[in-house]
Amino acid sequence: MTQRKKPNQTLVQHFLPGDPEPKVQVERMIRVNHAGEYGAVRIYEGQLAVLKGTPSEEPIREMAKHEERHLDGFNQLIAERRVRPTALSPLWHIAGFALGAGSALLGPKAAMACTEAIEEVIDEHYSAQREKLGDDESELREIIEDYRQDEVAHRDLAREKGATDAPGYELLKTTIKNSSRLAIWLSTRI
């Protein structure tokens, strides 16, 4: 008689009483990451709409390509694992573009401050997810780490391109970081 492994035994390493089931936690991770990458694509589309034809266009376009690759990866995971996307996608469609365009209207350095703020939050978010995933989810953990490395590179590039010199830098950064955390919380659940 073969011994069967308990389902979802190691999907999530840090499973505490009261936490959602490990399968639900993994679905939430995929859902929120899909929403976040969709939002990132929309932010860069908004920034490019304003900064097209300027010297700032090229680095933004390059970062946007990475976000499109990430979104493609999560689109595939959503389909393969039959995970319900967030119901907030229409809101992120508008809010992402508005944030991108709005930050770019404040200038290229403000656009970079927007990128820096968001990528700091995403670095923390992806790192926390990576730590929670167990051996059964090593492939998802590797995907998250791969994308996290891109996000860290975006953050660093934004700093190199003058993010800290943006007008109202501290207020802008704090507001965007808090908004990003709220978007993560909402997209995980809704």
Backbone as a printed PyTorch tensor [residue, N CA C, xyz], in Angstrom:
tensor([[[  0.8500,  -1.1720,   0.0000],
         [  0.0000,   0.0000,   0.0000],
         [  0.8950,   1.2350,   0.0000]],

        [[  0.6340,   2.1490,  -0.9150],
         [  1.4470,   3.3680,  -0.9770],
         [  0.9150,   4.3940,   0.0140]],

        [[  1.8600,   5.0940,   0.5620],
         [  1.4920,   6.1320,   1.5200],
         [  1.2020,   7.4150,   0.7570]],

        [[  0.0380,   7.9960,   1.0190],
         [ -0.3440,   9.2290,   0.3230],
         [  0.0990,  10.4350,   1.1380]],

        [[  0.5850,  11.4160,   0.4120],
         [  0.9650,  12.6800,   1.0260],
         [ -0.2990,  13.4990,   1.2530]],

        [[ -0.3830,  14.1550,   2.3730],
         [ -1.5380,  15.0050,   2.6440],
         [ -1.5600,  16.1460,   1.6420]],

        [[ -2.7240,  16.4560,   1.0600],
         [ -2.7830,  17.5530,   0.0980],
         [ -2.4030,  18.8710,   0.7560]],

        [[ -1.7040,  19.7070,   0.0010],
         [ -1.3070,  21.0510,   0.4350],
         [ -0.4380,  21.0400,   1.6920]],

        [[  0.2450,  19.9330,   1.9360],
         [  1.0400,  19.7950,   3.1500],
         [  2.0880,  20.8970,   3.2810]],

        [[  2.7410,  21.2690,   2.1870],
         [  3.7950,  22.2700,   2.2850],
         [  3.5880,  23.4400,   1.3350]],

        [[  2.3710,  23.6720,   0.8900],
         [  2.1380,  24.8120,   0.0080],
         [  2.5950,  26.1030,   0.6610]],

        [[  2.2060,  26.2680,   1.9050],
         [  2.5670,  27.4590,   2.6600],
         [  3.2230,  26.9960,   3.9470]],

        [[  4.4350,  27.4470,   4.1930],
         [  5.2030,  26.9830,   5.3470],
         [  4.6540,  27.5180,   6.6640]],

        [[  4.2540,  28.7520,   6.6980],
         [  3.8450,  29.4080,   7.9380],
         [  2.3280,  29.4640,   8.0070]],

        [[  1.7250,  28.3510,   8.2900],
         [  0.2670,  28.2260,   8.3430],
         [ -0.1450,  28.1710,   9.8020]],

        [[ -0.8500,  29.1850,  10.2420],
         [ -1.2590,  29.2900,  11.6310],
         [ -2.7630,  29.0940,  11.7640]],

        [[ -3.2320,  28.6790,  12.9330],
         [ -4.6770,  28.5710,  13.1390],
         [ -5.3390,  29.9170,  12.8520]],

        [[ -6.4480,  29.8610,  12.1580],
         [ -7.1560,  31.0840,  11.7810],
         [ -6.7610,  31.6220,  10.4220]],

        [[ -5.6100,  31.1700,   9.8880],
         [ -5.2060,  31.5760,   8.5440],
         [ -6.0880,  30.8630,   7.5270]],

        [[ -6.2610,  31.4570,   6.3620],
         [ -6.9530,  30.7250,   5.3010],
         [ -6.1680,  29.4570,   4.9650]],

        [[ -6.8600,  28.4730,   4.4230],
         [ -6.2050,  27.2350,   4.0090],
         [ -5.0370,  27.5630,   3.0720]],

        [[ -3.9800,  26.7380,   3.0780],
         [ -2.8310,  27.0130,   2.2130],
         [ -3.2020,  27.2160,   0.7410]],

        [[ -4.1060,  26.4220,   0.2110],
         [ -4.5140,  26.5800,  -1.1900],
         [ -5.1150,  27.9640,  -1.4200]],

        [[ -5.9090,  28.4380,  -0.4800],
         [ -6.5250,  29.7630,  -0.5830],
         [ -5.4450,  30.8380,  -0.5080]],

        [[ -4.4580,  30.6350,   0.3530],
         [ -3.3670,  31.6070,   0.4530],
         [ -2.6040,  31.7110,  -0.8710]],

        [[ -2.3420,  30.5920,  -1.5010],
         [ -1.6250,  30.5970,  -2.7780],
         [ -2.4780,  31.2760,  -3.8480]],

        [[ -3.7630,  30.9800,  -3.8680],
         [ -4.6540,  31.6450,  -4.8320],
         [ -4.6560,  33.1530,  -4.6160]],

        [[ -4.6760,  33.5720,  -3.3550],
         [ -4.6370,  35.0080,  -3.0520],
         [ -3.3370,  35.6310,  -3.5390]],

        [[ -2.2310,  34.9170,  -3.3740],
         [ -0.9440,  35.4230,  -3.8530],
         [ -0.9870,  35.6440,  -5.3640]],

        [[ -1.4790,  34.6570,  -6.0650],
         [ -1.5450,  34.7700,  -7.5230],
         [ -2.4830,  35.9030,  -7.9150]],

        [[ -3.6280,  35.9940,  -7.2460],
         [ -4.6050,  37.0490,  -7.5510],
         [ -4.0050,  38.4400,  -7.3500]],

        [[ -3.4070,  38.6590,  -6.2000],
         [ -2.8850,  39.9920,  -5.8960],
         [ -1.6790,  40.3210,  -6.7780]],

        [[ -0.8550,  39.3470,  -7.0790],
         [  0.2990,  39.6090,  -7.9340],
         [ -0.1440,  39.9210,  -9.3580]],

        [[ -1.1460,  39.2240,  -9.8240],
         [ -1.7100,  39.5160, -11.1420],
         [ -2.2380,  40.9470, -11.1710]],

        [[ -2.9880,  41.3210, -10.1480],
         [ -3.5430,  42.6800, -10.0700],
         [ -2.4250,  43.7160, -10.0180]],

        [[ -1.3930,  43.4360,  -9.2400],
         [ -0.2890,  44.3760,  -9.1160],
         [  0.4710,  44.5660, -10.4120]],

        [[  0.7120,  43.4870, -11.1160],
         [  1.4250,  43.6020, -12.3920],
         [  0.5590,  44.3040, -13.4350]],

        [[ -0.7460,  44.0620, -13.3790],
         [ -1.6530,  44.7860, -14.2790],
         [ -1.5970,  46.2820, -13.9650]],

        [[ -1.6550,  46.6170, -12.6730],
         [ -1.5640,  48.0180, -12.2730],
         [ -0.2570,  48.6500, -12.7120]],

        [[  0.8460,  47.9060, -12.5930],
         [  2.1560,  48.4290, -12.9910],
         [  2.2010,  48.7290, -14.4860]],

        [[  1.6380,  47.8420, -15.2890],
         [  1.5850,  48.0800, -16.7350],
         [  0.8110,  49.3680, -17.0100]],

        [[ -0.3100,  49.5370, -16.3200],
         [ -1.1240,  50.7440, -16.5210],
         [ -0.3970,  52.0060, -16.0390]],

        [[  0.3540,  51.9180, -14.9500],
         [  1.1160,  53.0820, -14.4710],
         [  2.1190,  53.5130, -15.5330]],

        [[  2.8590,  52.5580, -16.0810],
         [  3.8410,  52.9050, -17.1040],
         [  3.1710,  53.4200, -18.3750]],

        [[  1.9960,  52.8960, -18.7110],
         [  1.2720,  53.4310, -19.8680],
         [  0.9070,  54.8920, -19.6320]],

        [[  0.4860,  55.2210, -18.4210],
         [  0.1670,  56.6050, -18.0890],
         [  1.3980,  57.4940, -18.1490]],

        [[  2.5140,  57.0140, -17.6130],
         [  3.7410,  57.8030, -17.6560],
         [  4.2150,  58.0090, -19.0930]],

        [[  4.1290,  56.9710, -19.8970],
         [  4.5690,  57.0900, -21.2910],
         [  3.6630,  58.0170, -22.0950]],

        [[  2.3900,  58.0580, -21.7600],
         [  1.4760,  58.9660, -22.4620],
         [  1.8970,  60.4230, -22.2550]],

        [[  2.4390,  60.7170, -21.0930],
         [  2.8610,  62.0860, -20.7810],
         [  4.3030,  62.3450, -21.2160]],

        [[  5.1800,  61.3900, -21.0430],
         [  6.6130,  61.6150, -21.2630],
         [  7.1280,  61.1130, -22.6070]],

        [[  6.2290,  60.7190, -23.4950],
         [  6.6350,  60.2360, -24.8150],
         [  7.4330,  61.3220, -25.5420]],

        [[  8.5460,  60.9000, -26.1280],
         [  9.3800,  61.8240, -26.8830],
         [ 10.3810,  62.5910, -26.0290]],

        [[ 10.4300,  62.2890, -24.7430],
         [ 11.4000,  62.9440, -23.8530],
         [ 12.5220,  61.9650, -23.5300]],

        [[ 13.6160,  62.4560, -22.9640],
         [ 14.6990,  61.5350, -22.5750],
         [ 14.2590,  60.4960, -21.5320]],

        [[ 13.1950,  60.7790, -20.7960],
         [ 12.7170,  59.8490, -19.7720],
         [ 11.9550,  58.6610, -20.3560]],

        [[ 11.5960,  58.7440, -21.6160],
         [ 10.7860,  57.6860, -22.2310],
         [ 11.4900,  56.3310, -22.2300]],

        [[ 12.7530,  56.2950, -22.5920],
         [ 13.4390,  55.0060, -22.7760],
         [ 13.5200,  54.1700, -21.4990]],

        [[ 13.9650,  54.7230, -20.3620],
         [ 13.9990,  53.8670, -19.1640],
         [ 12.6080,  53.4120, -18.7300]],

        [[ 11.6130,  54.2610, -18.9090],
         [ 10.2440,  53.8720, -18.5450],
         [  9.7570,  52.7650, -19.4690]],

        [[ 10.0380,  52.8940, -20.7500],
         [  9.6290,  51.8610, -21.7130],
         [ 10.2970,  50.5250, -21.3900]],

        [[ 11.5580,  50.5600, -20.9850],
         [ 12.2780,  49.3260, -20.6380],
         [ 11.6580,  48.6660, -19.3960]],

        [[ 11.3490,  49.4720, -18.3810],
         [ 10.7230,  48.9140, -17.1810],
         [  9.3360,  48.3660, -17.5130]],

        [[  8.6250,  49.0410, -18.3940],
         [  7.2910,  48.5890, -18.7960],
         [  7.3590,  47.2050, -19.4490]],

        [[  8.3980,  46.9510, -20.2300],
         [  8.5590,  45.6260, -20.8540],
         [  8.6620,  44.5310, -19.7980]],

        [[  9.3820,  44.8110, -18.7190],
         [  9.4960,  43.8250, -17.6370],
         [  8.1310,  43.5740, -17.0080]],

        [[  7.3870,  44.6460, -16.7680],
         [  6.0660,  44.4930, -16.1460],
         [  5.1170,  43.7200, -17.0560]],

        [[  5.2220,  43.9160, -18.3510],
         [  4.3960,  43.1510, -19.2950],
         [  4.7420,  41.6670, -19.2420]],

        [[  6.0270,  41.3620, -19.0990],
         [  6.4550,  39.9580, -18.9590],
         [  5.8850,  39.3620, -17.6670]],

        [[  5.9280,  40.1340, -16.5960],
         [  5.3690,  39.6710, -15.3200],
         [  3.8680,  39.4400, -15.4460]],

        [[  3.1810,  40.3810, -16.0760],
         [  1.7330,  40.2340, -16.2480],
         [  1.4190,  39.0020, -17.0960]],

        [[  2.1760,  38.7760, -18.1450],
         [  1.9720,  37.5720, -18.9650],
         [  2.1350,  36.3180, -18.1160]],

        [[  3.1370,  36.3050, -17.2520],
         [  3.3550,  35.1480, -16.3760],
         [  2.1870,  34.9180, -15.4360]],

        [[  1.6720,  35.9830, -14.8340],
         [  0.5340,  35.8080, -13.9250],
         [ -0.7580,  35.5480, -14.6790]],

        [[ -0.8970,  36.0580, -15.9040],
         [ -2.0580,  35.6910, -16.7280],
         [ -2.0660,  34.1810, -16.9460]],

        [[ -0.9030,  33.6270, -17.2030],
         [ -0.7880,  32.1850, -17.4190],
         [ -1.1360,  31.4200, -16.1380]],

        [[ -0.6230,  31.8690, -14.9900],
         [ -0.9210,  31.1890, -13.7230],
         [ -2.4030,  31.2850, -13.3630]],

        [[ -3.0070,  32.4360, -13.6160],
         [ -4.4470,  32.6160, -13.3520],
         [ -5.2430,  31.5690, -14.1380]],

        [[ -4.8750,  31.4020, -15.4150],
         [ -5.5860,  30.4500, -16.2700],
         [ -5.2930,  29.0010, -15.8730]],

        [[ -4.0200,  28.6740, -15.6940],
         [ -3.6360,  27.2940, -15.3790],
         [ -4.2430,  26.8130, -14.0620]],

        [[ -4.2460,  27.6860, -13.0800],
         [ -4.7020,  27.2900, -11.7480],
         [ -6.1520,  27.6670, -11.4740]],

        [[ -6.7620,  28.2530, -12.4790],
         [ -8.1810,  28.6180, -12.3760],
         [ -8.4390,  29.5000, -11.1510]],

        [[ -7.6060,  30.5460, -11.0260],
         [ -7.7350,  31.5020,  -9.9290],
         [ -8.5850,  32.6680, -10.4170]],

        [[ -9.5280,  33.0550,  -9.5900],
         [-10.3790,  34.1950,  -9.9280],
         [ -9.5540,  35.4740,  -9.8270]],

        [[ -9.5140,  36.2830, -10.9000],
         [ -8.8120,  37.5700, -10.7930],
         [ -9.5740,  38.5000,  -9.8440]],

        [[ -8.9170,  39.5430,  -9.4170],
         [ -9.5800,  40.4920,  -8.5480],
         [-10.7630,  41.1510,  -9.2660]],

        [[-11.8080,  41.4020,  -8.5230],
         [-12.9670,  42.1180,  -9.0700],
         [-12.6630,  43.6030,  -9.2210]],

        [[-11.5130,  44.0330,  -8.7300],
         [-11.1410,  45.4470,  -8.7700],
         [-10.3610,  45.8330, -10.0270]],

        [[-10.2090,  44.9200, -10.9670],
         [ -9.4390,  45.2220, -12.1810],
         [ -9.9030,  46.4920, -12.8930]],

        [[-11.2080,  46.7440, -13.0100],
         [-11.6080,  48.0070, -13.6640],
         [-11.1050,  49.2460, -12.9070]],

        [[-11.0790,  49.1720, -11.5920],
         [-10.5660,  50.2830, -10.8010],
         [ -9.0650,  50.4430, -11.0250]],

        [[ -8.3210,  49.3290, -11.0250],
         [ -6.8720,  49.4030, -11.2210],
         [ -6.5380,  49.8720, -12.6310]],

        [[ -7.4100,  49.5810, -13.5860],
         [ -7.2170,  50.0480, -14.9640],
         [ -7.1690,  51.5760, -14.9930]],

        [[ -8.1250,  52.1880, -14.3230],
         [ -8.2090,  53.6520, -14.2930],
         [ -7.1810,  54.2390, -13.3340]],

        [[ -7.1150,  53.7020, -12.1120],
         [ -6.2220,  54.2540, -11.0890],
         [ -4.7590,  54.1320, -11.4900]],

        [[ -4.3830,  53.0150, -12.0980],
         [ -2.9970,  52.8360, -12.5170],
         [ -2.5850,  53.8740, -13.5440]],

        [[ -3.4110,  54.0410, -14.5680],
         [ -3.0950,  55.0240, -15.6070],
         [ -3.0590,  56.4250, -15.0060]],

        [[ -4.0390,  56.7400, -14.1510],
         [ -4.1010,  58.0700, -13.5380],
         [ -2.8670,  58.3390, -12.6760]],

        [[ -2.4300,  57.3460, -11.9040],
         [ -1.2350,  57.5200, -11.0820],
         [ -0.0120,  57.7430, -11.9620]],

        [[  0.1070,  56.9480, -13.0160],
         [  1.2460,  57.1180, -13.9190],
         [  1.2470,  58.4680, -14.5920]],

        [[  0.1220,  58.8510, -15.1660],
         [  0.0390,  60.1410, -15.8520],
         [  0.2030,  61.2890, -14.8630]],

        [[ -0.4390,  61.1750, -13.7180],
         [ -0.3510,  62.2340, -12.7150],
         [  1.0590,  62.4460, -12.2110]],

        [[  1.7570,  61.3600, -11.9380],
         [  3.1420,  61.5050, -11.4630],
         [  4.0180,  62.0910, -12.5660]],

        [[  3.8040,  61.6750, -13.8020],
         [  4.5990,  62.1930, -14.9180],
         [  4.3010,  63.6690, -15.1770]],

        [[  3.0670,  64.0980, -14.9500],
         [  2.7400,  65.5140, -15.1200],
         [  3.4970,  66.3980, -14.1270]],

        [[  3.8810,  65.8230, -12.9930],
         [  4.6970,  66.5470, -12.0150],
         [  6.1590,  66.6000, -12.4520]],

        [[  6.5110,  65.8300, -13.4740],
         [  7.8640,  65.8220, -14.0160],
         [  8.4810,  64.4410, -14.0000]],

        [[  9.5330,  64.2680, -14.7810],
         [ 10.1970,  62.9550, -14.8620],
         [ 10.7040,  62.4400, -13.5160]],

        [[ 11.1630,  63.3230, -12.6540],
         [ 11.6670,  62.8760, -11.3580],
         [ 10.5270,  62.3970, -10.4680]],

        [[  9.3710,  63.0170, -10.5960],
         [  8.2000,  62.5590,  -9.8430],
         [  7.7440,  61.1930, -10.3610]],

        [[  7.8360,  60.9830, -11.6700],
         [  7.5130,  59.6690, -12.2360],
         [  8.4580,  58.6180, -11.6470]],

        [[  9.7170,  58.9720, -11.5020],
         [ 10.6910,  58.0460, -10.9090],
         [ 10.4240,  57.8390,  -9.4170]],

        [[  9.9750,  58.8870,  -8.7300],
         [  9.6220,  58.7370,  -7.3130],
         [  8.4480,  57.7800,  -7.1590]],

        [[  7.5040,  57.8420,  -8.0950],
         [  6.3660,  56.9160,  -8.1080],
         [  6.8850,  55.4810,  -8.2500]],

        [[  7.7690,  55.2680,  -9.1940],
         [  8.3380,  53.9360,  -9.4040],
         [  9.0880,  53.4650,  -8.1650]],

        [[  9.9130,  54.3290,  -7.6040],
         [ 10.6740,  53.9470,  -6.4170],
         [  9.7400,  53.5120,  -5.2890]],

        [[  8.7100,  54.3050,  -5.0270],
         [  7.7850,  54.0090,  -3.9210],
         [  7.0920,  52.6670,  -4.1210]],

        [[  6.5720,  52.4560,  -5.3090],
         [  5.8480,  51.2130,  -5.5800],
         [  6.7850,  50.0110,  -5.4980]],

        [[  7.9620,  50.1370,  -6.0790],
         [  8.8760,  49.0010,  -6.0990],
         [  9.3980,  48.6560,  -4.7120]],

        [[  9.5280,  49.6330,  -3.8230],
         [  9.9010,  49.3210,  -2.4420],
         [  8.8370,  48.4470,  -1.7870]],

        [[  7.5810,  48.7980,  -2.0070],
         [  6.4790,  48.0190,  -1.4380],
         [  6.4400,  46.6280,  -2.0520]],

        [[  6.6320,  46.5360,  -3.3600],
         [  6.5650,  45.2420,  -4.0390],
         [  7.7420,  44.3460,  -3.6210]],

        [[  8.9010,  44.9230,  -3.4050],
         [ 10.0330,  44.1450,  -2.9050],
         [  9.6610,  43.4940,  -1.5680]],

        [[  9.1010,  44.2700,  -0.6540],
         [  8.6740,  43.7360,   0.6450],
         [  7.5890,  42.6660,   0.4620]],

        [[  6.6320,  42.9650,  -0.3980],
         [  5.4890,  42.0720,  -0.6430],
         [  5.9480,  40.7320,  -1.2230]],

        [[  6.7590,  40.7830,  -2.2760],
         [  7.2440,  39.5500,  -2.8940],
         [  8.1680,  38.7780,  -1.9500]],

        [[  8.9820,  39.4840,  -1.1820],
         [  9.8660,  38.8020,  -0.2260],
         [  9.0530,  38.0380,   0.8120]],

        [[  8.0030,  38.6600,   1.3180],
         [  7.1480,  38.0000,   2.3160],
         [  6.4680,  36.7770,   1.7070]],

        [[  5.9910,  36.8910,   0.4740],
         [  5.3620,  35.7430,  -0.1830],
         [  6.3630,  34.6170,  -0.3760]],

        [[  7.5230,  34.9640,  -0.8500],
         [  8.5600,  33.9490,  -1.1020],
         [  8.8640,  33.1630,   0.1660]],

        [[  8.9290,  33.8340,   1.2910],
         [  9.2260,  33.1860,   2.5610],
         [  8.1010,  32.2570,   3.0200]],

        [[  6.8760,  32.5510,   2.6410],
         [  5.7320,  31.7410,   3.0670],
         [  5.5700,  30.4650,   2.2610]],

        [[  6.0290,  30.4740,   1.0180],
         [  5.7780,  29.3400,   0.1360],
         [  6.6330,  28.1360,   0.5060]],

        [[  6.0070,  26.9810,   0.5260],
         [  6.6950,  25.7410,   0.8380],
         [  7.2660,  25.0630,  -0.3950]],

        [[  7.7970,  23.8720,  -0.1990],
         [  8.4590,  23.1360,  -1.2680],
         [  7.5250,  22.7690,  -2.4120]],

        [[  6.2510,  22.5370,  -2.1120],
         [  5.3040,  22.1940,  -3.1730],
         [  5.0810,  23.3600,  -4.1320]],

        [[  5.4580,  24.5320,  -3.7230],
         [  5.2790,  25.7300,  -4.5480],
         [  6.6200,  26.3460,  -4.9390]],

        [[  7.6180,  25.4930,  -5.1370],
         [  8.9500,  26.0030,  -5.4810],
         [  8.9420,  26.7510,  -6.8160]],

        [[  8.1290,  26.2990,  -7.7700],
         [  8.0660,  26.9860,  -9.0640],
         [  7.4950,  28.3940,  -8.9030]],

        [[  6.4170,  28.5320,  -8.1340],
         [  5.8400,  29.8560,  -7.8810],
         [  6.8360,  30.7190,  -7.1140]],

        [[  7.5150,  30.1370,  -6.1620],
         [  8.5240,  30.8740,  -5.3870],
         [  9.6230,  31.4020,  -6.3060]],

        [[ 10.0620,  30.5940,  -7.2710],
         [ 11.0970,  31.0290,  -8.2160],
         [ 10.5980,  32.1490,  -9.1180]],

        [[  9.3500,  32.0610,  -9.5600],
         [  8.7550,  33.1180, -10.3870],
         [  8.7160,  34.4260,  -9.6040]],

        [[  8.2430,  34.3510,  -8.3730],
         [  8.1500,  35.5450,  -7.5370],
         [  9.5360,  36.1490,  -7.3190]],

        [[ 10.5280,  35.3250,  -7.0670],
         [ 11.8840,  35.8430,  -6.8500],
         [ 12.4350,  36.4740,  -8.1240]],

        [[ 12.1970,  35.8560,  -9.2630],
         [ 12.6400,  36.4150, -10.5410],
         [ 12.0310,  37.8010, -10.7490]],

        [[ 10.7400,  37.9160, -10.5460],
         [ 10.0630,  39.1910, -10.7440],
         [ 10.5160,  40.2040,  -9.6850]],

        [[ 10.7390,  39.7460,  -8.4670],
         [ 11.2020,  40.6440,  -7.4000],
         [ 12.5410,  41.2780,  -7.7750]],

        [[ 13.4120,  40.4960,  -8.3860],
         [ 14.7100,  41.0400,  -8.8000],
         [ 14.5330,  42.1640,  -9.8190]],

        [[ 13.5970,  42.0050, -10.7450],
         [ 13.2980,  43.0870, -11.7000],
         [ 12.7920,  44.3180, -10.9690]],

        [[ 11.9130,  44.1150,  -9.9950],
         [ 11.3340,  45.2480,  -9.2670],
         [ 12.4150,  46.0050,  -8.4930]],

        [[ 13.3460,  45.2830,  -7.8960],
         [ 14.4590,  45.9260,  -7.1820],
         [ 15.3100,  46.7330,  -8.1660]],

        [[ 15.5510,  46.1800,  -9.3440],
         [ 16.3180,  46.9100, -10.3630],
         [ 15.5740,  48.1790, -10.7890]],

        [[ 14.2440,  48.1080, -10.8930],
         [ 13.4500,  49.2960, -11.2360],
         [ 13.5850,  50.3590, -10.1460]],

        [[ 13.5030,  49.9160,  -8.8970],
         [ 13.6570,  50.8480,  -7.7720],
         [ 15.0090,  51.5500,  -7.8350]],

        [[ 16.0490,  50.7650,  -8.0600],
         [ 17.4000,  51.3260,  -8.1090],
         [ 17.5690,  52.2830,  -9.2910]],

        [[ 17.0130,  51.9330, -10.4350],
         [ 17.0750,  52.8070, -11.6000],
         [ 16.3270,  54.1180, -11.3340]],

        [[ 15.1830,  54.0190, -10.6950],
         [ 14.4150,  55.2280, -10.3690],
         [ 15.2320,  56.1570,  -9.4820]],

        [[ 15.9630,  55.6000,  -8.5410],
         [ 16.8230,  56.4190,  -7.6780],
         [ 17.9370,  57.0660,  -8.4900]],

        [[ 18.5320,  56.2860,  -9.3990],
         [ 19.5940,  56.8340, -10.2580],
         [ 19.0780,  57.9740, -11.1290]],

        [[ 17.8110,  57.8880, -11.5300],
         [ 17.2160,  58.8880, -12.4270],
         [ 16.6120,  60.0760, -11.6740]],

        [[ 16.9070,  60.1870, -10.3760],
         [ 16.5460,  61.3930,  -9.6520],
         [ 15.2610,  61.3630,  -8.8570]],

        [[ 14.7830,  60.2020,  -8.4930],
         [ 13.5310,  60.1060,  -7.7370],
         [ 13.5430,  60.9930,  -6.4990]],

        [[ 14.6630,  61.0140,  -5.7890],
         [ 14.7100,  61.7680,  -4.5270],
         [ 14.7060,  63.2810,  -4.7370]],

        [[ 14.8900,  63.7210,  -5.9750],
         [ 14.8610,  65.1500,  -6.2890],
         [ 13.4830,  65.6260,  -6.7550]],

        [[ 12.5050,  64.7440,  -6.7160],
         [ 11.1470,  65.1030,  -7.1520],
         [ 10.5520,  66.1470,  -6.2100]],

        [[  9.7150,  67.0210,  -6.7430],
         [  9.0470,  67.9870,  -5.8650],
         [  8.1300,  67.2510,  -4.8880]],

        [[  8.2120,  67.6070,  -3.6060],
         [  7.3810,  66.9640,  -2.5930],
         [  7.6790,  65.4920,  -2.4340]],

        [[  8.9460,  65.1280,  -2.6070],
         [  9.3660,  63.7260,  -2.6310],
         [  8.8170,  62.9110,  -1.4630]],

        [[  9.0330,  63.3520,  -0.2460],
         [  8.6140,  62.5550,   0.9180],
         [  7.1150,  62.3490,   0.9490]],

        [[  6.3530,  63.4000,   0.7060],
         [  4.8950,  63.2880,   0.6980],
         [  4.4350,  62.3800,  -0.4450]],

        [[  4.9930,  62.5850,  -1.6160],
         [  4.6410,  61.7730,  -2.7840],
         [  4.9440,  60.2960,  -2.5190]],

        [[  6.1340,  60.0330,  -2.0300],
         [  6.5490,  58.6520,  -1.7920],
         [  5.6850,  57.9870,  -0.7250]],

        [[  5.4480,  58.6780,   0.3740],
         [  4.6390,  58.1160,   1.4570],
         [  3.2160,  57.8410,   0.9930]],

        [[  2.6430,  58.7690,   0.2700],
         [  1.2710,  58.5950,  -0.2240],
         [  1.1710,  57.4080,  -1.1750]],

        [[  2.1140,  57.2990,  -2.0870],
         [  2.0890,  56.1990,  -3.0570],
         [  2.3300,  54.8580,  -2.3700]],

        [[  3.2530,  54.8110,  -1.4200],
         [  3.5080,  53.5590,  -0.7070],
         [  2.2680,  53.1120,   0.0640]],

        [[  1.6310,  54.0280,   0.7620],
         [  0.4240,  53.6670,   1.5130],
         [ -0.7080,  53.2450,   0.5830]],

        [[ -0.8490,  53.9170,  -0.5380],
         [ -1.8710,  53.5380,  -1.5140],
         [ -1.5880,  52.1550,  -2.0920]],

        [[ -0.3210,  51.8650,  -2.3340],
         [  0.0660,  50.5490,  -2.8600],
         [ -0.2550,  49.4500,  -1.8570]],

        [[  0.0350,  49.7010,  -0.6000],
         [ -0.2760,  48.7030,   0.4390],
         [ -1.7820,  48.4570,   0.5320]],

        [[ -2.5680,  49.5270,   0.4200],
         [ -4.0210,  49.3730,   0.4370],
         [ -4.4880,  48.5770,  -0.7800]],

        [[ -3.9410,  48.8680,  -1.9430],
         [ -4.3110,  48.1370,  -3.1620],
         [ -3.9770,  46.6560,  -3.0180]],

        [[ -2.8430,  46.3360,  -2.4150],
         [ -2.4600,  44.9430,  -2.1830],
         [ -3.4760,  44.2700,  -1.2590]],

        [[ -3.8050,  44.9250,  -0.1780],
         [ -4.7520,  44.3560,   0.7860],
         [ -6.1010,  44.1010,   0.1250]],

        [[ -6.5830,  45.0810,  -0.6240],
         [ -7.8930,  44.9280,  -1.2770],
         [ -7.8680,  43.8320,  -2.3410]],

        [[ -6.8460,  43.8240,  -3.1730],
         [ -6.7900,  42.8580,  -4.2790],
         [ -6.5970,  41.4340,  -3.8020]],

        [[ -6.0150,  41.2630,  -2.6340],
         [ -5.8670,  39.9240,  -2.0630],
         [ -7.2270,  39.3420,  -1.7410]],

        [[ -8.1420,  40.1910,  -1.3210],
         [ -9.4190,  39.7330,  -0.7910],
         [-10.6090,  39.8750,  -1.7360]],

        [[-10.5540,  40.8570,  -2.6200],
         [-11.7480,  41.1460,  -3.4390],
         [-11.5440,  40.6850,  -4.8750]]])
